[in-house]
Amino acid sequence: MKRIILVLALILPLGGCQLFSKIQAFTDFGNASIANPVTKTRLSQMEKGVTLVFTGLATWKDLCAREQINVDCADQIGAVQVYTRQLPPYLTRLRVFVKTNDQVNAIVVFNTMLSLIGEVKARAAVSGVAVKTTIGS
């Protein structure tokens, strides 16, 4: 029994490394600009990234509910949710701007979303959830 607890104690922190690990993949292509417009492909990548953020957050919440991570996890998740709650309305606007080819507004919204996701990653890292900064590391 002690061995199982020890193994879990060693493995669970490693799971946090995977929690937001794929988020960097879609942010590697950089901010949007006139020279780097928001295309349907980039919109799709952003949608996948937002899905990863919410999947990671759900996993984090689940581990917290099962008391498998630190005792402050509920407060930490609450601090992160301030940023994640802003993502769905921005994503809706981004879809409209890409559909209507309004690049000026699409670029602003896209970059705002990247900033919010960056903040989520930073807050998660501060809370002890390791975030990979490169693909495959």
N, C-alpha and C positions, 0 to 999 in steps of 0.2 A: 504494500500500500504506500509506504514511504517513497519507494522508487517511482511509482506512478505520479505522485505529487511532485517529486523532484523533476521528473521528465516534463510534466505540464508546466512547471514553473520556468523551465528553461525554454520550452517551445513557444509558449504564448507570447512573450515579448517579440520573438522572431516573426510571429504572425502579423504584428503591427507593422513590420517592415513591408509586408505585402499589401497592407490596407490601402494605401494611396499610391502604390508603386507605378501603376500604369498611367496616372494622371500626367506625368511629365511627357509622355509620348506625344500627346496632342498639343502640348504647349511648346514643344521644341520648334515648331514652325514659325514662331515669333508673332509679334504684334502685326495687326493689319495696318496698311497704309495705302495711299493711292497707288504706289508701285507694287503693293502686295494686297490686292483687294480681297474682299470676303466673297468667295465663290460658293457654289453649292457643295463642293467637296469640303471646303473649310467649315462650312456650316455643319455638315455631317460629322466632321471631326469634333467640333465643339459640342454637338449633341451627345456624341459618344463620351466625351470627357465629362460632361455634366452627369451623365448616367453613372460613370465611374465614381464621381464625387458622392453621389447619393447612395450608391452601393457600399462604398467605403464607410460612409456615415452610418448606414444601417448596421453594418458589421460591428462598428465601434459601439453603437448603442446596444446591440445584442450582447456583446462581451461585457459591457457595463451592467446590463440588467442581470446577467448571470454572475456578477461580482467576480469576474475573472481578471479584471484589471484594477488599477488604483481606485481608491475610495473617492477621489475628487472627479472621477470621470463624468458624472452627470453635469457638474458645473462647467467642465471643459467642453463638453458636447454642446451645452447651451451657448457658450461663447462662440463656438464655430457656427452654430445654426443661425446666428445673426447674419452671417454672410451667405450661407447656403439658401436661406429663404429668399434672398434677392435674385437668385439665378433664374427661376422659372419665368418671371415676368420679362426679364431681359432676353431670355431665349425666345419667347413669343415675339417680342419686338424684332429681334434679329431675323427670324424667319420671314417676317413681313418685309423687312428692308431688303433682304436678299431676293425675295420673290419679285419685288418691284424695282430691283436694281438701284436702290437708293444707297449708293456706296458711302456717301459722307456719313449718314447716320449708322449704317452697318458697321463701319470702321470704329466709330465711337462706342457703340454697344459691344462689339466684339472685344475691343481692348479693355473695356470696363469689366467684362466677364472674365477675361484673363487675369485681371487684377484681383477680382474677388476670389477666384480659384487659387491664386497665389497666396492670398491671405488665409484661406482655409488650410492650405498646405502648411503655412508657417505656424498657424495656431495649433494644428495637429502635432507638428514637430515639437513645439514648446510643451505640449501636453504629454509628451513621451511616446507619441505615435511616430515612428521613424518614417520618413518620406524619402524615397529614392529620387535622385536628381538626374539620373540618366537611364535610358532604356537598357535593360539587361544587367544592371548592377545590383 
